[in-house]
Every structure is written in C-alpha cells, then in structure tokens.
Amino acid sequence: MILQKLEIELKSYGEYKGQYRGAAKFANEKGETTVVLLPEHCDAIFELCSDAILKQSAEIAKAMIMPIVVQKALENNQPNPINT
C-alpha cells in the first residue's frame, strides 16, 4: 500500500479539543483504506518530524529577521552584516 494522503489537524471543539487528530489514506491496485490517527499517533508523527521542523523554523526566523538587522546596520552607518 502506498500513502496517498495524510491529514492532521488541531481540534478546536469536542472530545479531542486541543489535541491533534487525523487520517492516513493508503491505496494500491486492489483498493484503498483510511486509517484514523488518534492524538498519540499524531504525536509520534510530530516527534519523527521534530528535527526538520526545528531546522525549518530557524531558517524562517533568520529570513524574517535579517532584513531588520541589515536596515538597522545601514541606518547606523555600519557595514552590511550579510557581507561580513
């Protein structure tokens, strides 16, 4: 079976409010099946992805902050920190 679709969402109401729930759809030439993902399954998936999530978050934060750092340096007549 090949994973066709993976969905995880944070529930905002009901029994699982504040927890992640999801579904994983698998298929092959003989058919398809969908597996319900409980909060503990979602937590395990996030744990597997945690290193990549942290790395991506750091890269995004740097990209968001760098223009501010450059602008401040230019305003204070300091060398552009990207070129140093």
ChimeraX attribute file (.defattr): number of C-alpha atoms within 10 A of each C-alpha:
attribute: neighborCount
match mode: 1-to-1
recipient: residues
	/A:1	12
	/A:2	10
	/A:3	13
	/A:4	13
	/A:5	11
	/A:6	13
	/A:7	12
	/A:8	17
	/A:9	13
	/A:10	14
	/A:11	14
	/A:12	11
	/A:13	9
	/A:14	7
	/A:15	8
	/A:16	13
	/A:17	11
	/A:18	13
	/A:19	16
	/A:20	18
	/A:21	20
	/A:22	17
	/A:23	17
	/A:24	15
	/A:25	16
	/A:26	16
	/A:27	14
	/A:28	11
	/A:29	7
	/A:30	6
	/A:31	8
	/A:32	13
	/A:33	12
	/A:34	14
	/A:35	11
	/A:36	13
	/A:37	18
	/A:38	15
	/A:39	18
	/A:40	12
	/A:41	16
	/A:42	20
	/A:43	15
	/A:44	11
	/A:45	13
	/A:46	13
	/A:47	12
	/A:48	11
	/A:49	11
	/A:50	12
	/A:51	11
	/A:52	12
	/A:53	13
	/A:54	11
	/A:55	11
	/A:56	12
	/A:57	12
	/A:58	12
	/A:59	11
	/A:60	11
	/A:61	11
	/A:62	12
	/A:63	11
	/A:64	11
	/A:65	10
	/A:66	13
	/A:67	12
	/A:68	11
	/A:69	15
	/A:70	17
	/A:71	14
	/A:72	14
	/A:73	14
	/A:74	13
	/A:75	9
	/A:76	9
	/A:77	9
	/A:78	11
	/A:79	11
	/A:80	13
	/A:81	13
	/A:82	9
	/A:83	6
	/A:84	5
